[in-house]
Amino acid sequence: MAPDAKVPLLEGRGSSATPAQTLGNIVVSIVGTGVLGLPYAFRTAGWLAGALGVAGAGAATFYCMLLLLDCRDKLREQEETEEEENGRVQETEHGHHGGANYTYGDLGERCFGPTGRYFTESIIILCQTGGTVAYLVFIGQNISSVLPSVSPATVVLALLLPAQVALSFVRSLSALAPFSLLADACTVLAVAAVVKEYVQLLVERGEQPFEGRSAFAGLWGVPFACGVAVFCFEGFCLTLALEASMADRGRFRSVLLQAIAGVTVVYVGFGVCGYLAYGDATRDIVTLNLPSNWSTAAVKVVLCVALALTFAVMMHPIHEIVEARLFGPDGWVRRRCRGGGIVERAALHLSRVAVVAALAAIACFVPAFGEFAAFVGSTVCALLSFVLPAMFHLRVVGPTAGPWVRAVDYFFLLSGLVFAGHGMYTVLSPQ
């Protein structure tokens, strides 16, 4: 989903979402294609180690989301205190909250100045880029499995690239938002197909479910499973926007806990089921393990079409940040472009085409979905989900927090850095 931008499902609603609506929006923003790579992660780590890794990633994600909310609350308190000291001069302009519905980039700027915003937005772009490239890889491999004569790279360049260039010209997020729901519905359909196949395989084998399946496959498999799990918890940066959408914001933390706990249970159950069903034959995208028949092909094609349409939603925050730097009041193009609206509009469309083409080219060189998802999850997603929230919390809340709170913040900060370093080492080290 689109971090640090308007939430597609909430656009235009304001602060009026009920707890049930917010619960649904949190689930939609978190669940993505990464769930279909979980069985492979469990094969790599072992079913017990994978389950513990996913549960740990879910708990850590929830805690770090709370850190962002604590930072936002502290900054609001500081603003209200400043307004009181200034005789409430700003109250009529901004209302009770001092005009502070913060984005992730806003927190970075408040904590570390313009450099903090640039760094935070750069990590967001890298994280979102990893997600969009993973979408292209996923679609390419699934379509290639349906049409064996067509390579994944051909699917990306010949089919996806022209379609995504056309969709990049649609600038209304509201017009694209329904495709996110369609993609999630198709993901549920694919998960149901895998579970159905799992049950059939167990009945046919007539053996114990865990027979021949490793509970702990080795130490190095655990970071891999954790990386995929972190990648699966998409939408981390939507925390502040989702909380701001609620009519009763005081209930957001309990709703968030319900959503994260429910998604974690589903992730663990699905990962274990997929690995038990296929064992060492589990593919990095579990839909590739499904039998070759018309119903499986239909599931794959529908899922890929939905994801191809959702790709434009995933691209929105990337386009938004890039265009702000190029076409904003102080943007590079605005400073140099003297030809007026036509030239500027042409440059804007050209920038969108260039970004989409670059991501398609990168996707052609990604060898496997599972390894790529683990790499993105253990590097930029770890920085975005664990390191930055801990840094912000230490900066904003740390001076008045107790020693245990600061100790936990440092734990997440250092663990996230070590996790990201291990992810980089795994990719750069010779195989």
C-alpha positions as CSV (number, residue, x, y, z in Angstrom):
1,M,0.0,0.0,0.0
2,A,1.0,3.6,-0.2
3,P,3.0,4.9,2.7
4,D,3.2,8.5,3.7
5,A,0.3,9.4,1.4
6,K,-3.5,9.6,1.5
7,V,-5.0,6.2,2.4
8,P,-7.0,5.1,-0.7
9,L,-9.8,3.6,1.4
10,L,-10.0,6.7,3.6
11,E,-9.7,9.5,1.1
12,G,-12.5,12.0,1.5
13,R,-13.8,10.5,4.8
14,G,-12.0,12.8,7.3
15,S,-11.9,11.7,10.9
16,S,-15.1,9.6,10.8
17,A,-14.1,6.0,10.5
18,T,-15.6,3.5,13.0
19,P,-13.5,0.9,14.8
20,A,-14.8,-1.8,12.4
21,Q,-13.9,0.3,9.3
22,T,-10.5,1.1,10.8
23,L,-9.9,-2.6,11.5
24,G,-10.7,-3.4,7.9
25,N,-8.5,-0.6,6.6
26,I,-5.5,-1.8,8.7
27,V,-5.9,-5.3,7.4
28,V,-6.1,-4.1,3.8
29,S,-3.1,-1.9,4.2
30,I,-1.0,-4.7,5.8
31,V,-1.8,-7.8,3.7
32,G,-0.1,-8.0,0.3
33,T,1.5,-10.5,-2.0
34,G,4.3,-11.3,0.5
35,V,1.9,-13.7,2.2
36,L,2.3,-16.1,-0.8
37,G,6.0,-16.3,-0.1
38,L,5.6,-17.3,3.6
39,P,5.5,-21.1,3.0
40,Y,8.9,-20.9,1.3
41,A,10.3,-18.9,4.3
42,F,9.0,-21.7,6.6
43,R,10.7,-24.3,4.4
44,T,14.0,-22.3,4.7
45,A,13.7,-21.8,8.5
46,G,11.6,-24.8,9.6
47,W,8.0,-24.7,10.6
48,L,8.6,-23.8,14.3
49,A,11.4,-21.3,13.6
50,G,9.3,-19.7,10.9
51,A,6.3,-19.4,13.2
52,L,8.4,-17.8,15.9
53,G,9.9,-15.4,13.4
54,V,6.6,-14.3,12.0
55,A,5.1,-13.9,15.5
56,G,8.2,-11.9,16.6
57,A,8.0,-9.7,13.5
58,G,4.3,-9.0,14.2
59,A,4.9,-8.1,17.8
60,A,7.8,-5.8,16.9
61,T,5.8,-4.1,14.2
62,F,3.0,-3.4,16.6
63,Y,5.3,-2.0,19.2
64,C,7.1,0.3,16.7
65,M,3.8,1.5,15.4
66,L,3.0,2.6,19.0
67,L,6.3,4.4,19.1
68,L,5.2,6.5,16.1
69,L,2.0,7.4,17.9
70,D,3.8,8.3,21.1
71,C,6.1,10.6,19.1
72,R,3.1,12.3,17.4
73,D,1.3,12.7,20.8
74,K,4.4,14.3,22.4
75,L,4.9,16.7,19.5
76,R,1.2,17.7,19.8
77,E,1.7,18.4,23.5
78,Q,4.7,20.6,22.7
79,E,2.7,22.5,20.1
80,E,-0.2,23.1,22.5
81,T,2.2,24.2,25.2
82,E,3.8,26.7,22.8
83,E,0.4,28.0,21.7
84,E,-0.6,28.5,25.4
85,E,2.6,30.4,26.0
86,N,1.9,32.6,22.9
87,G,-1.6,33.4,24.0
88,R,-3.2,30.8,21.7
89,V,-2.5,32.9,18.7
90,Q,-2.6,29.8,16.4
91,E,-5.8,28.2,17.8
92,T,-8.1,29.9,15.3
93,E,-6.0,28.8,12.4
94,H,-5.3,25.2,13.3
95,G,-7.9,24.1,15.9
96,H,-7.3,22.0,18.9
97,H,-4.5,19.8,17.6
98,G,-2.3,22.7,16.4
99,G,-2.5,21.5,12.8
100,A,-0.5,18.4,13.4
101,N,-1.7,15.4,11.5
102,Y,1.9,14.2,10.9
103,T,3.2,12.0,8.1
104,Y,6.3,9.9,8.5
105,G,8.3,12.5,6.7
106,D,7.0,15.2,9.1
107,L,8.3,13.2,12.0
108,G,11.7,12.9,10.4
109,E,11.9,16.7,9.9
110,R,10.7,17.5,13.4
111,C,13.3,15.2,14.9
112,F,16.4,15.8,12.6
113,G,15.5,18.8,10.4
114,P,15.4,18.8,6.6
115,T,18.1,16.1,6.5
116,G,15.7,13.8,8.6
117,R,12.9,14.4,6.1
118,Y,15.1,13.7,3.1
119,F,16.5,10.5,4.7
120,T,13.1,9.3,5.8
121,E,11.5,9.9,2.4
122,S,14.5,8.2,0.7
123,I,13.9,5.1,2.8
124,I,10.2,5.2,2.0
125,I,10.9,5.4,-1.7
126,L,13.4,2.5,-1.5
127,C,10.9,0.4,0.5
128,Q,8.0,1.2,-1.8
129,T,10.3,0.5,-4.8
130,G,11.1,-2.9,-3.4
131,G,7.4,-3.6,-3.1
132,T,6.6,-2.6,-6.6
133,V,9.4,-4.5,-8.1
134,A,8.3,-7.6,-6.1
135,Y,4.8,-7.1,-7.7
136,L,6.3,-7.2,-11.1
137,V,8.5,-10.3,-10.3
138,F,5.5,-12.0,-8.8
139,I,3.3,-11.3,-11.9
140,G,6.0,-12.3,-14.3
141,Q,6.7,-15.6,-12.7
142,N,3.0,-16.6,-12.3
143,I,2.1,-15.7,-15.9
144,S,5.2,-17.5,-17.1
145,S,4.0,-20.6,-15.2
146,V,0.7,-20.4,-17.1
147,L,2.4,-19.8,-20.4
148,P,5.7,-21.7,-20.2
149,S,6.9,-20.5,-23.6
150,V,6.9,-16.9,-22.3
151,S,9.7,-15.8,-20.0
152,P,9.1,-13.6,-16.9
153,A,11.2,-10.8,-18.4
154,T,9.0,-10.9,-21.6
155,V,5.9,-10.6,-19.4
156,V,7.3,-7.6,-17.6
157,L,8.5,-5.7,-20.7
158,A,5.9,-6.7,-23.3
159,L,2.7,-6.9,-21.2
160,L,3.2,-5.0,-17.9
161,L,5.3,-2.1,-18.9
162,P,2.9,-0.6,-21.5
163,A,-0.1,-1.1,-19.2
164,Q,1.7,0.5,-16.3
165,V,2.8,3.4,-18.3
166,A,-0.8,4.0,-19.3
167,L,-2.0,3.7,-15.7
168,S,0.7,6.1,-14.5
169,F,-1.1,8.9,-16.3
170,V,-4.1,8.4,-13.9
171,R,-3.4,10.8,-11.1
172,S,-6.6,10.3,-9.1
173,L,-5.9,7.9,-6.2
174,S,-9.7,7.5,-5.6
175,A,-10.1,6.1,-9.2
176,L,-7.4,3.5,-8.5
177,A,-8.4,2.6,-4.9
178,P,-11.0,-0.1,-5.8
179,F,-8.2,-2.2,-7.4
180,S,-6.6,-2.6,-4.0
181,L,-9.7,-4.3,-2.7
182,L,-9.8,-6.4,-5.8
183,A,-6.2,-7.5,-5.3
184,D,-6.8,-8.4,-1.7
185,A,-9.8,-10.4,-2.6
186,C,-7.8,-12.3,-5.2
187,T,-5.0,-12.9,-2.6
188,V,-7.6,-14.4,-0.3
189,L,-8.8,-16.6,-3.3
190,A,-5.2,-17.8,-3.9
191,V,-4.7,-18.5,-0.2
192,A,-7.9,-20.5,-0.1
193,A,-6.8,-22.5,-3.2
194,V,-3.5,-23.4,-1.5
195,V,-5.3,-24.4,1.8
196,K,-7.7,-26.6,-0.2
197,E,-4.8,-28.3,-2.0
198,Y,-3.0,-28.7,1.4
199,V,-6.0,-30.6,2.9
200,Q,-6.3,-32.8,-0.2
201,L,-2.6,-33.7,0.0
202,L,-2.8,-34.6,3.6
203,V,-5.8,-36.8,3.0
204,E,-4.1,-38.5,0.0
205,R,-0.9,-39.1,1.9
206,G,-2.6,-40.5,5.0
207,E,0.3,-39.7,7.2
208,Q,1.1,-37.4,10.1
209,P,1.1,-33.7,9.0
210,F,4.5,-33.0,10.5
211,E,6.2,-36.2,9.4
212,G,9.3,-35.4,7.3
213,R,9.0,-31.7,8.0
214,S,11.8,-29.8,9.8
215,A,10.9,-27.7,12.9
216,F,14.2,-25.9,12.8
217,A,16.2,-26.0,9.6
218,G,19.2,-24.1,10.7
219,L,20.3,-20.8,12.2
220,W,20.6,-18.9,9.0
221,G,17.1,-19.7,8.0
222,V,15.6,-17.7,10.8
223,P,16.8,-14.2,9.6
224,F,15.5,-15.2,6.1
225,A,12.0,-16.0,7.6
226,C,12.0,-12.8,9.6
227,G,12.9,-10.8,6.5
228,V,10.0,-12.2,4.6
229,A,7.7,-11.6,7.6
230,V,8.7,-8.0,7.9
231,F,8.1,-7.6,4.1
232,C,4.6,-9.1,4.6
233,F,3.6,-6.4,7.1
234,E,3.1,-3.7,4.5
235,G,1.6,-0.3,5.1
236,F,3.7,0.5,8.2
237,C,3.8,4.2,7.3
238,L,0.0,4.4,7.1
239,T,-0.2,4.1,10.9
240,L,-0.6,7.9,11.5
241,A,-3.0,8.3,8.7
242,L,-5.2,5.4,9.8
243,E,-5.3,6.7,13.4
244,A,-6.2,10.2,12.1
245,S,-9.1,8.7,10.2
246,M,-10.9,7.4,13.3
247,A,-13.7,9.3,14.9
248,D,-12.7,7.9,18.3
249,R,-8.9,8.0,18.2
250,G,-8.6,6.8,21.7
251,R,-9.6,3.3,20.6
252,F,-7.1,3.1,17.8
253,R,-4.4,1.2,19.8
254,S,-6.8,-1.6,20.7
255,V,-8.1,-1.9,17.1
256,L,-4.5,-1.9,15.9
257,L,-3.6,-4.7,18.3
258,Q,-6.6,-6.8,17.1
259,A,-5.6,-6.3,13.4
260,I,-1.9,-7.2,13.9
261,A,-2.7,-10.2,16.1
262,G,-5.3,-11.5,13.6
263,V,-3.0,-11.0,10.6
264,T,-0.1,-12.7,12.5
265,V,-2.2,-15.7,13.3
266,V,-3.3,-16.0,9.6
267,Y,0.3,-15.6,8.4
268,V,1.6,-18.3,10.8
269,G,-1.2,-20.7,9.9
270,F,-0.8,-20.2,6.2
271,G,3.0,-20.5,6.3
272,V,2.8,-23.7,8.3
273,C,0.1,-25.2,6.0
274,G,2.0,-24.4,2.8
275,Y,5.2,-25.9,4.1
276,L,3.5,-29.0,5.5
277,A,1.7,-29.5,2.2
278,Y,4.7,-29.3,-0.2
279,G,7.8,-29.8,2.1
280,D,11.1,-29.3,0.4
281,A,9.3,-28.8,-3.0
282,T,7.8,-25.6,-1.7
283,R,8.4,-22.8,-4.3
284,D,9.2,-19.2,-3.5
285,I,5.7,-18.2,-4.7
286,V,3.5,-21.0,-3.3
287,T,0.9,-20.6,-6.1
288,L,3.6,-22.1,-8.4
289,N,3.1,-25.3,-6.5
290,L,-0.5,-25.6,-7.5
291,P,-1.4,-28.3,-10.1
292,S,-1.5,-27.3,-13.7
293,N,-5.2,-27.2,-14.5
294,W,-7.7,-24.6,-15.7
295,S,-8.9,-23.6,-12.2
296,T,-5.3,-23.0,-11.0
297,A,-4.5,-21.0,-14.2
298,A,-7.6,-18.9,-13.7
299,V,-6.6,-18.1,-10.1
300,K,-3.2,-17.1,-11.1
301,V,-4.4,-14.9,-14.0
302,V,-7.0,-13.1,-12.0
303,L,-4.5,-12.5,-9.2
304,C,-2.0,-11.1,-11.6
305,V,-4.5,-8.8,-13.3
306,A,-5.6,-7.5,-9.9
307,L,-2.0,-6.9,-8.8
308,A,-1.1,-5.2,-12.1
309,L,-3.9,-2.8,-11.5
310,T,-2.9,-2.3,-7.9
311,F,0.7,-1.5,-9.1
312,A,-0.5,2.0,-9.9
313,V,-1.6,2.5,-6.3
314,M,1.7,1.3,-5.1
315,M,3.5,3.8,-7.3
316,H,1.5,6.8,-6.0
317,P,3.8,7.7,-3.0
318,I,6.9,7.3,-5.3
319,H,5.5,9.6,-7.9
320,E,4.3,12.0,-5.1
321,I,7.7,12.4,-3.5
322,V,9.6,12.5,-6.8
323,E,7.3,15.1,-8.3
324,A,7.5,17.2,-5.1
325,R,11.2,17.4,-5.6
326,L,11.0,18.1,-9.3
327,F,7.9,20.2,-9.7
328,G,7.3,21.7,-6.3
329,P,7.7,25.5,-5.7
330,D,11.4,25.1,-5.3
331,G,11.7,22.0,-7.5
332,W,14.5,21.4,-10.0
333,V,12.1,21.5,-13.1
334,R,10.1,24.5,-11.8
335,R,13.3,26.5,-11.4
336,R,14.5,25.7,-14.9
337,C,11.3,25.4,-16.9
338,R,10.1,28.7,-18.3
339,G,7.8,27.3,-21.0
340,G,4.6,27.3,-18.8
341,G,2.1,24.6,-18.2
342,I,2.4,22.5,-21.4
343,V,6.2,21.9,-21.0
344,E,5.8,21.2,-17.3
345,R,3.0,18.8,-17.8
346,A,5.0,16.9,-20.5
347,A,8.0,16.7,-18.1
348,L,5.7,15.4,-15.4
349,H,4.4,12.6,-17.6
350,L,7.9,11.8,-18.8
351,S,9.1,11.5,-15.2
352,R,6.4,9.0,-14.4
353,V,7.2,6.9,-17.5
354,A,10.9,7.0,-16.6
355,V,10.2,5.8,-13.1
356,V,8.0,2.9,-14.2
357,A,10.4,1.9,-17.0
358,A,13.3,1.8,-14.5
359,L,11.4,-0.4,-12.1
360,A,10.4,-2.8,-14.9
361,A,14.1,-3.0,-15.9
362,I,15.1,-3.8,-12.3
363,A,12.4,-6.5,-12.1
364,C,13.9,-8.3,-15.2
365,F,17.1,-8.9,-13.2
366,V,15.6,-10.2,-10.0
367,P,16.1,-14.0,-10.0
368,A,13.6,-15.1,-7.4
369,F,10.7,-13.6,-5.5
370,G,11.5,-15.2,-2.2
371,E,15.1,-14.0,-1.9
372,F,14.1,-10.6,-3.1
373,A,11.3,-10.2,-0.6
374,A,13.6,-11.3,2.2
375,F,16.2,-8.8,1.1
376,V,13.8,-5.9,1.0
377,G,12.2,-6.9,4.3
378,S,15.5,-7.3,6.1
379,T,17.0,-4.0,4.8
380,V,14.9,-1.0,3.9
381,C,11.7,-2.4,5.6
382,A,13.7,-3.0,8.8
383,L,15.0,0.5,8.7
384,L,11.5,1.9,8.1
385,S,9.7,-0.3,10.6
386,F,12.2,-0.5,13.5
387,V,15.2,1.8,13.2
388,L,13.5,5.0,12.4
389,P,10.7,4.7,14.9
390,A,13.2,3.9,17.7
391,M,15.4,6.9,16.6
392,F,12.4,9.3,16.6
393,H,11.2,8.0,19.9
394,L,14.6,8.5,21.5
395,R,14.7,12.0,20.1
396,V,11.2,13.1,21.1
397,V,10.2,11.0,24.1
398,G,13.5,9.7,25.3
399,P,14.6,12.7,27.4
400,T,11.6,12.3,29.7
401,A,11.2,8.5,29.4
402,G,12.4,6.0,32.0
403,P,15.6,3.9,31.6
404,W,13.6,0.7,30.5
405,V,11.8,2.6,27.7
406,R,15.1,4.0,26.4
407,A,16.7,0.5,26.7
408,V,13.9,-1.0,24.6
409,D,14.3,1.8,22.0
410,Y,18.1,1.1,21.8
411,F,17.4,-2.6,21.5
412,F,15.1,-2.0,18.4
413,L,17.5,0.5,17.0
414,L,20.6,-1.8,17.2
415,S,18.7,-4.9,16.3
416,G,17.2,-3.2,13.2
417,L,20.7,-2.1,12.1
418,V,22.2,-5.6,12.7
419,F,19.3,-7.1,10.8
420,A,19.7,-4.7,7.9
421,G,23.5,-5.3,7.9
422,H,22.9,-9.1,7.7
423,G,20.5,-8.6,4.8
424,M,23.1,-6.6,2.9
425,Y,25.8,-9.1,3.7
426,T,23.7,-12.0,2.5
427,V,23.1,-10.4,-0.9
428,L,26.6,-9.1,-1.4
429,S,28.5,-12.1,-0.2
430,P,29.6,-14.6,-2.8
431,Q,27.3,-17.6,-3.0
